[in-house]
Amino acid sequence: MTGRASGSRHSSAGADLLQTTAPLADFDVYVVGFHCAKGDPEMQMEAHHFCKVVNDDFLQCVVFDGNTKDANLIGIEYIVSGDLFETMPEDERPSWHPHNFEVLSGQLVAPGLPEVAEKALMHRLLNSYGKTWHTWHSLAHGAQPGTPLPYGDARLMWSFNRDGESDEAMKQDRDTQMHLDTDGKRRDRQSFVDEARPQWGVDTMRDDFVGTTPIPGVVDRSA
């Protein structure tokens, strides 16, 4: 064993004994979805969120590129209810992406939760918004190569808001690897459609994609 490896092992053991991880204790809500960079439709990625429910209107999440011990920390996301979003200054709102497509399309999932509990969580996220910054594009996807370290500036991320915007191969790969039935979840969540409110930001990246199709319940507030 090298001295460096030994030192790392001993510092880790010391941290286990002396340091607190209390701020991480309640990050126990796990959801998986997809992000794209605002204004850059080719920069798409799978995003694993580990979230803490602060209150009924606010969640904070750390975002990883996977769900194993080797996963990389790639960003953060804050989630607010639609009601809390409406209290924000107008110049702040362009940083927040809408969530209704993610919920109603079935793309946002909570692996491991019983179906009833997952549906309740998704109902809670209906009409919500997220502010997401990625510091690392760690995995290659399509024309976008990944980087070995978190190079460059942090990127403001956005949501997909129509069928045909997110890369089909990326979705299929996630569903196959995690044994998910996105289409089934989509059908099951159609009971939410009547409660979905028009949201700001649905049309923000509309012209960045071609051949897309809107779905019921996902409407831009300004339309």
QUIGIDA-V206010 format. One record per residue. N is the residue number from 0. RES is the residue in one small letter. SS is DSSP state (A for helix, B for strand, O for the rest). PHI is phi in whole degrees, -180 to 180 (none if undefined). NEAR is the number of other ideal C-beta (glycine too) atoms within 12 Angstrom. Layout:
# QUIGIDA-V206010
n = <N:N>
res = <RES:RES>
ss = <SS:SS>
phi = <PHI:PHI>
near = <NEAR:NEAR>
This chain:
# QUIGIDA-V206010
n = <0:1:2:3:4:5:6:7:8:9:10:11:12:13:14:15:16:17:18:19:20:21:22:23:24:25:26:27:28:29:30:31:32:33:34:35:36:37:38:39:40:41:42:43:44:45:46:47:48:49:50:51:52:53:54:55:56:57:58:59:60:61:62:63:64:65:66:67:68:69:70:71:72:73:74:75:76:77:78:79:80:81:82:83:84:85:86:87:88:89:90:91:92:93:94:95:96:97:98:99:100:101:102:103:104:105:106:107:108:109:110:111:112:113:114:115:116:117:118:119:120:121:122:123:124:125:126:127:128:129:130:131:132:133:134:135:136:137:138:139:140:141:142:143:144:145:146:147:148:149:150:151:152:153:154:155:156:157:158:159:160:161:162:163:164:165:166:167:168:169:170:171:172:173:174:175:176:177:178:179:180:181:182:183:184:185:186:187:188:189:190:191:192:193:194:195:196:197:198:199:200:201:202:203:204:205:206:207:208:209:210:211:212:213:214:215:216:217:218:219:220:221:222>
res = <m:t:g:r:a:s:g:s:r:h:s:s:a:g:a:d:l:l:q:t:t:a:p:l:a:d:f:d:v:y:v:v:g:f:h:c:a:k:g:d:p:e:m:q:m:e:a:h:h:f:c:k:v:v:n:d:d:f:l:q:c:v:v:f:d:g:n:t:k:d:a:n:l:i:g:i:e:y:i:v:s:g:d:l:f:e:t:m:p:e:d:e:r:p:s:w:h:p:h:n:f:e:v:l:s:g:q:l:v:a:p:g:l:p:e:v:a:e:k:a:l:m:h:r:l:l:n:s:y:g:k:t:w:h:t:w:h:s:l:a:h:g:a:q:p:g:t:p:l:p:y:g:d:a:r:l:m:w:s:f:n:r:d:g:e:s:d:e:a:m:k:q:d:r:d:t:q:m:h:l:d:t:d:g:k:r:r:d:r:q:s:f:v:d:e:a:r:p:q:w:g:v:d:t:m:r:d:d:f:v:g:t:t:p:i:p:g:v:v:d:r:s:a>
ss = <O:O:A:A:A:A:A:A:A:A:A:A:A:A:A:A:A:A:O:O:O:A:A:A:O:O:O:O:B:B:B:B:B:B:B:B:B:O:O:B:B:B:B:B:B:B:B:B:B:B:B:B:B:B:B:O:O:B:B:B:B:B:B:B:O:O:O:O:O:O:O:O:B:B:B:B:B:B:B:B:O:A:A:A:A:O:O:O:O:A:A:A:A:O:O:O:B:B:O:A:A:A:A:A:O:O:O:O:B:O:O:O:O:O:A:A:A:A:A:A:A:A:A:A:A:O:O:O:B:B:B:B:B:B:O:O:O:O:O:O:B:O:O:B:O:O:O:O:O:O:O:O:O:O:B:B:B:B:O:O:O:O:B:O:O:O:O:A:A:A:A:A:A:A:A:A:A:A:O:O:O:A:A:A:A:A:A:A:A:A:A:A:A:A:A:O:O:O:B:O:O:O:O:O:O:A:A:A:O:O:O:O:B:O:O:O:O:O:O:B:O:O:O>
phi = <none:-75:-61:-66:-66:-64:-63:-64:-63:-69:-67:-66:-63:-65:-64:-60:-85:-112:-106:-96:-117:-53:-62:-93:-60:-103:-83:-119:-103:-114:-134:-126:-147:-133:-123:-133:-75:-62:82:-135:-65:-80:-91:-123:-161:-77:-134:-102:-104:-117:-119:-116:-83:-80:-160:-63:-110:-148:-126:-121:-132:-103:-117:-121:-91:-168:-128:-107:-67:-94:-66:-95:-73:-118:175:-137:-142:-106:-121:-126:-68:-59:-65:-69:-58:-66:-88:-77:-60:-61:-75:-90:-60:-63:-87:-112:-97:-80:-114:-62:-64:-58:-74:-73:-79:84:-70:-89:-133:-123:-57:94:-80:-57:-55:-64:-68:-64:-64:-65:-65:-67:-64:-66:-83:-59:73:-86:-134:-129:-116:-127:-120:-105:-102:-150:-95:-83:-115:-71:-151:57:-82:-99:-74:-80:-120:-72:-140:-74:-81:79:-77:-64:-116:-74:-100:-135:-102:-81:-134:-149:-62:96:-84:-81:-65:-65:-65:-63:-65:-64:-63:-62:-64:-69:-64:-105:57:-106:-117:-62:-63:-66:-65:-61:-62:-67:-91:-65:-67:-85:-56:-67:-95:-76:-97:-56:-124:-70:94:-60:-95:-57:-111:-54:-82:-83:-122:-123:68:-102:-134:-70:-122:-57:92:-115:-133:-74:-62:-87:-72>
near = <9:8:9:10:11:12:13:14:15:15:15:14:13:12:13:12:10:10:13:10:11:9:12:16:10:18:26:19:31:30:41:39:45:42:46:40:31:29:18:22:31:22:33:39:41:41:49:38:44:31:35:24:21:19:15:15:23:24:35:26:40:32:42:32:32:24:24:11:7:10:22:28:24:34:32:30:42:31:42:33:29:32:16:23:32:22:15:21:11:12:8:17:24:21:26:37:40:42:47:42:48:50:46:42:40:33:44:47:40:34:28:19:19:11:18:12:16:29:26:17:33:37:26:30:43:32:37:42:42:44:36:38:29:41:25:29:36:29:28:18:28:21:12:22:14:22:19:12:12:20:15:13:12:20:29:29:41:44:45:46:42:34:24:21:37:40:26:19:15:31:34:18:21:34:26:13:17:24:12:27:20:33:18:17:31:30:16:23:37:22:19:33:24:12:20:32:27:21:36:31:36:36:27:32:34:26:12:23:26:12:10:23:17:24:28:21:29:39:26:21:23:14:14>
